[in-house]
Amino acid sequence: MCDVGDSVNLLRVLINCAEKAANIARLCRSNEDLLNLLVQEKTGAEANARFEHDFKTLADVLIQETIKHDVATWFPAMREAILGEESPNFTNKLDENVTIAVGATEKDTTACLESVLTGHEQAAAALAAEVHRVVNTETELELGDLPELPEQLDYNNLGVWIDPIDATAEYISGDTIFTNFPGITSTGLDCVTVLIGVYERDTGVPVIGIVAQPFGKKLEEHVYKTSLYWGVCLSTLQAHNCNFEARDKHRKLCIFSSSEQSDILQNLIELGYEIAFSAGAGHKALKVLTHEVDVYVLSKASTFKWDTCAPQAILRALGGNIYDYKASVKQQQAIPLNYTATAEDAEEGDWKRNTGGLIAVRNVDALEALLNKLGDQ
């Protein structure tokens, strides 16, 4: 399943899951015919109203179910609190509804995938082999020193949010458009991330985060290596592998979605920020934690808990955070995003959504000026 070392460490398990996810994403993306075969358009409640077309791929679903399977195997106490973006249901070309599930053996998983990939047994077998392959992250990734987690950690109180492939449209198209800022792309495979966030169920506070870029490092044409970032922010332990210097202390940069309101852009420009546009909520948050941008602002309710839990946990380990845009601006104080669901949220059916937008910062000292300016709207 995965190589987690001599003792079972949740952080190591999550990192192994993220690398396994990246391998699956690369395998599906390496063959254009296979990718086209795997894509299915989301409809109804699954679709994101912000986009004219919203897609899920078998890669999304298989990654999500693989992570759920592996985490639940090592930590049964967390089994019922592992949530993700995607429905595990797929419709094959025979118009049959198939539920994707990781089997007890590679043979079982192959059989399940064959029911979706009708007539493509080799592809099903290759994907199943990746799901059940033992991965060794120690030699493959630049992880830094991984800490041992506190022995008293209460796994019954931990939940997980998974976004198996954030920026699915970019994953499907693969088209890259560069911005005017080195290292920041507007669209493309660089924007694709795997997001795994752990939060405390009683407080709703994110405490462990993994953000992985399956296509983060291009080794040669069509050959990529994962860039992976992690952070832990518990009451007794703060650790991360994100020791980056700021891009330029004399220039301030804010990253946005291309659909952001023009008056908000103007407010940030008046505060001295330069503006960059990019795809993928996870990717934009990643640029904050790598110190390539100072702020990520989103005024709309177009992200979900699976988009923000992982990067927020890492930012907390760095001394930053992700805040609720509307609540923070209205109250003129920092209101972090939270992952508990109130009874009112559950009744409205929107408890998975970040309904107030967000402001992500690595340096919280920047927040006061932002809130003052945005509050003048």
C-alpha positions in Angstrom: 0.0 0.0 0.0 2.6 2.6 1.1 5.9 2.8 2.9 5.3 4.7 6.1 8.4 3.7 8.1 8.7 1.7 11.3 5.8 3.5 13.0 2.5 4.6 11.5 2.6 8.4 11.3 -0.5 10.1 9.8 1.7 12.8 8.1 3.7 10.1 6.4 0.6 8.2 5.3 -0.9 11.4 3.8 2.3 12.2 2.0 2.4 8.7 0.5 -1.2 9.1 -0.5 -0.4 12.4 -2.2 2.4 10.9 -4.2 0.3 7.9 -5.1 -2.3 10.4 -6.3 0.2 12.3 -8.3 1.3 9.0 -10.0 -2.3 8.2 -10.9 -2.8 11.7 -12.3 0.3 11.5 -14.4 -0.6 8.0 -15.7 -4.0 9.1 -16.8 -2.6 12.3 -18.4 0.2 10.5 -20.2 -2.2 9.1 -22.8 -4.5 11.6 -24.5 -6.9 8.8 -25.8 -7.2 7.5 -22.3 -7.8 10.9 -20.8 -10.5 11.6 -23.3 -12.1 8.3 -22.4 -12.0 9.1 -18.7 -13.6 12.5 -18.8 -17.3 12.8 -17.7 -19.2 16.1 -17.3 -20.6 16.9 -13.9 -24.3 17.7 -13.8 -26.8 18.8 -11.2 -25.6 19.1 -7.6 -22.1 18.0 -8.5 -21.5 20.9 -10.9 -19.8 24.2 -9.8 -22.2 27.0 -10.9 -19.3 29.3 -11.5 -18.2 27.4 -14.6 -20.1 26.8 -17.8 -18.8 23.3 -18.0 -17.5 21.3 -15.0 -15.8 18.0 -15.4 -14.8 15.1 -13.3 -12.3 12.5 -14.5 -11.8 8.9 -13.4 -8.5 10.1 -12.1 -10.3 12.5 -9.7 -12.6 9.7 -8.4 -9.9 7.0 -8.2 -7.5 9.3 -6.4 -10.1 10.3 -3.9 -11.2 6.7 -3.2 -7.5 5.6 -2.9 -6.8 8.2 -0.3 -9.9 7.4 1.6 -9.0 3.7 1.5 -5.4 4.1 2.6 -6.1 6.6 5.4 -9.0 4.5 6.7 -6.9 1.3 6.6 -4.2 2.8 8.8 -6.5 5.0 11.0 -9.9 3.3 11.3 -11.1 5.9 13.8 -11.1 8.5 11.0 -13.0 6.3 8.5 -16.4 8.1 8.7 -14.9 11.6 8.6 -12.9 11.3 5.3 -14.7 13.5 2.8 -14.0 14.5 -0.8 -15.2 16.6 -3.7 -16.2 13.8 -6.0 -19.1 11.4 -6.2 -17.7 7.9 -6.6 -20.3 7.1 -9.3 -19.5 6.9 -13.0 -21.6 6.0 -16.0 -19.9 3.8 -18.5 -20.5 3.7 -22.3 -23.1 1.1 -21.8 -25.0 3.7 -19.7 -24.5 1.6 -16.6 -23.9 3.3 -13.2 -20.7 2.1 -11.6 -19.4 3.0 -8.1 -15.6 3.3 -8.0 -14.1 1.5 -5.0 -10.7 0.3 -4.1 -10.8 -3.4 -3.6 -8.9 -5.6 -1.1 -6.6 -6.7 -3.9 -5.2 -5.3 -7.1 -7.4 -7.9 -9.0 -10.5 -6.6 -7.3 -9.7 -3.0 -8.2 -8.9 -4.0 -11.8 -12.3 -5.7 -12.1 -14.1 -2.5 -10.8 -12.2 -0.3 -13.2 -12.9 -2.6 -16.1 -16.6 -2.1 -15.5 -16.0 1.6 -16.3 -13.3 1.3 -19.0 -15.3 -1.2 -21.0 -13.0 -2.8 -23.6 -9.8 -1.2 -22.1 -8.5 -4.0 -19.8 -4.9 -2.9 -20.0 -5.7 0.6 -18.9 -7.8 -0.7 -16.0 -4.9 -3.0 -14.9 -2.4 -0.2 -15.1 -4.5 2.1 -12.9 -5.2 -0.7 -10.4 -1.4 -1.4 -10.2 -0.8 2.2 -9.3 -3.5 2.2 -6.7 -1.9 -0.8 -4.9 1.7 0.0 -5.6 4.0 0.6 -2.7 5.5 4.1 -3.0 8.7 5.4 -1.5 8.6 9.1 -1.0 11.9 9.3 0.9 13.9 9.0 -2.3 11.5 10.7 -4.7 10.5 14.0 -2.9 12.2 16.8 -1.1 10.3 16.6 2.2 12.7 18.0 4.8 12.6 16.5 8.3 9.3 14.9 9.0 8.2 15.2 12.6 6.8 12.5 14.8 3.2 13.4 15.8 2.2 13.7 19.4 1.3 10.3 21.0 -1.8 11.8 22.5 -3.3 12.8 19.1 -7.0 12.0 19.2 -7.7 10.4 15.8 -11.4 10.1 16.7 -11.5 13.9 16.6 -9.8 14.3 13.2 -11.6 14.7 9.8 -10.1 14.9 6.3 -11.1 17.0 3.3 -9.7 15.8 -0.1 -9.6 17.6 -3.4 -8.1 14.8 -5.6 -7.4 17.0 -8.6 -7.9 20.8 -8.2 -8.0 22.7 -11.5 -9.6 19.8 -13.4 -10.2 21.9 -16.5 -6.4 22.7 -16.7 -5.7 19.0 -16.1 -7.8 18.0 -19.0 -6.6 20.7 -21.5 -3.0 21.0 -20.4 -2.7 24.4 -22.2 -0.3 26.7 -20.4 -0.6 30.5 -20.4 2.1 32.5 -18.6 1.6 35.6 -16.6 4.0 38.6 -16.5 5.4 37.2 -13.2 8.2 34.6 -13.2 7.0 31.3 -11.8 3.3 32.1 -11.9 1.2 30.6 -14.7 -2.3 31.7 -15.5 -3.5 28.2 -16.7 -1.8 24.9 -17.4 -0.7 21.7 -15.7 1.3 23.8 -13.2 -2.0 24.9 -11.7 -3.1 21.3 -10.9 -2.9 20.3 -7.2 -3.8 17.4 -5.0 -5.1 18.7 -1.7 -5.4 16.7 1.6 -6.4 18.6 4.7 -6.9 17.4 8.2 -9.0 19.3 10.7 -10.2 18.9 14.3 -13.8 17.9 14.3 -14.7 19.7 17.6 -13.0 23.0 16.8 -13.1 23.0 13.0 -9.5 24.1 12.9 -7.2 22.7 10.1 -4.1 21.1 11.6 -2.3 19.1 8.9 -2.1 19.9 5.2 -0.6 18.4 2.1 -0.5 20.3 -1.2 1.1 18.4 -4.1 1.7 19.4 -7.7 1.8 16.3 -9.8 3.3 18.3 -12.7 5.4 20.6 -10.5 8.8 19.7 -12.0 9.2 19.0 -15.7 12.1 16.6 -16.2 11.7 16.2 -19.9 8.9 16.2 -22.5 5.8 14.6 -20.9 7.9 13.5 -17.8 7.2 15.2 -14.5 8.1 14.9 -10.8 5.9 16.0 -7.9 6.5 19.1 -5.9 5.0 18.5 -2.5 4.4 20.9 0.5 3.3 19.9 4.0 2.6 21.6 7.3 1.5 20.6 10.8 0.0 23.1 13.2 -1.0 21.4 16.5 -1.0 23.0 19.9 2.2 21.2 20.7 3.8 21.0 17.3 4.4 23.4 14.4 6.4 22.1 11.5 6.6 22.5 7.7 8.9 22.2 4.6 8.0 25.7 3.2 11.2 27.7 4.0 10.9 30.2 1.1 12.1 33.8 1.0 9.8 36.4 -0.2 9.8 37.1 -4.0 10.7 40.8 -3.6 10.3 42.7 -0.4 9.9 46.0 -2.4 7.0 44.7 -4.5 3.6 43.4 -3.3 1.7 40.9 -5.4 -1.9 39.7 -5.0 -3.3 36.8 -6.9 -7.0 36.5 -8.1 -9.4 34.5 -10.1 -10.0 36.1 -13.5 -13.6 36.6 -12.6 -12.9 38.8 -9.6 -14.8 42.1 -9.2 -13.1 45.1 -10.8 -13.6 47.4 -7.7 -11.8 44.9 -5.5 -8.9 44.8 -7.9 -8.8 48.5 -7.9 -8.7 48.7 -4.1 -5.7 46.4 -4.0 -3.9 48.4 -6.7 -4.5 51.5 -4.6 -2.8 49.7 -1.7 0.3 49.2 -3.9 -0.3 45.6 -5.0 0.4 44.3 -8.4 -2.2 41.9 -9.8 -1.8 38.4 -11.1 -4.6 36.1 -12.4 -4.4 32.3 -12.2 -6.5 29.1 -12.2 -7.1 26.7 -9.3 -7.9 27.7 -5.7 -5.2 25.3 -4.4 -2.6 26.7 -6.8 -3.4 30.3 -5.8 -3.1 29.4 -2.1 0.1 27.5 -2.8 1.6 30.7 -4.3 1.0 32.4 -0.9 2.6 29.7 1.1 5.7 29.6 -1.2 6.1 33.4 -0.8 5.6 34.0 -4.5 2.6 36.2 -3.8 1.6 38.1 -0.7 -2.2 37.7 -0.8 -4.9 35.6 -2.4 -8.3 37.3 -2.4 -11.6 35.8 -3.5 -14.8 37.7 -2.8 -17.2 35.1 -4.2 -18.5 31.8 -2.7 -16.9 29.7 -5.4 -14.5 27.6 -3.2 -15.3 24.7 -0.9 -13.8 23.2 2.2 -11.8 20.7 0.2 -10.1 23.6 -1.6 -8.9 25.4 1.5 -8.4 22.9 4.3 -5.0 21.7 3.3 -3.4 25.1 2.4 -4.9 26.7 5.5 -3.3 24.1 7.7 0.1 24.8 6.1 -0.3 28.6 6.3 -1.2 28.3 10.0 2.1 26.4 10.5 3.8 29.3 8.8 2.2 32.0 11.0 -0.4 32.9 8.3 -4.0 31.8 7.7 -7.0 31.9 5.4 -9.8 34.1 6.5 -13.5 34.5 5.6 -13.6 37.5 3.3 -17.1 38.8 4.0 -17.1 38.2 7.8 -13.6 39.7 8.2 -14.3 42.8 6.1 -17.7 43.4 7.8 -16.4 43.0 11.4 -13.0 44.5 10.6 -11.2 41.7 12.3 -9.6 38.4 11.3 -12.2 35.6 11.1 -10.5 32.3 9.9 -12.3 29.8 7.8 -13.6 27.0 9.9 -14.6 23.4 9.1 -17.4 22.6 11.5 -20.9 22.5 10.1 -23.6 24.4 12.0 -27.2 23.1 12.0 -28.1 26.1 9.9 -25.4 25.2 7.3 -26.6 21.6 7.2 -30.2 22.7 6.7 -29.3 25.0 3.8 -27.2 22.3 2.2 -24.3 24.6 1.6 -22.1 23.6 4.5 -19.3 22.4 2.2 -18.9 25.8 0.6 -16.8 28.8 1.8 -19.8 31.1 1.4 -18.0 34.3 2.5 -15.1 34.1 0.1 -11.5 34.1 1.4 -8.3 36.1 2.1 -5.2 34.0 2.3 -2.0 35.6 3.7 1.3 34.2 5.0 2.1 37.5 6.8 -0.9 38.4 9.0 0.5 41.9 9.4 -0.8 42.7 5.9 -4.4 41.9 6.9 -5.3 45.1 8.8 -4.6 47.4 5.8 -6.5 45.0 3.5 -9.6 44.9 5.7 -9.6 48.7 6.1 -9.4 49.3 2.4 -11.9 46.6 1.4 -14.3 47.8 4.1 -14.5 51.2 2.3 -16.3 49.6 -0.7 
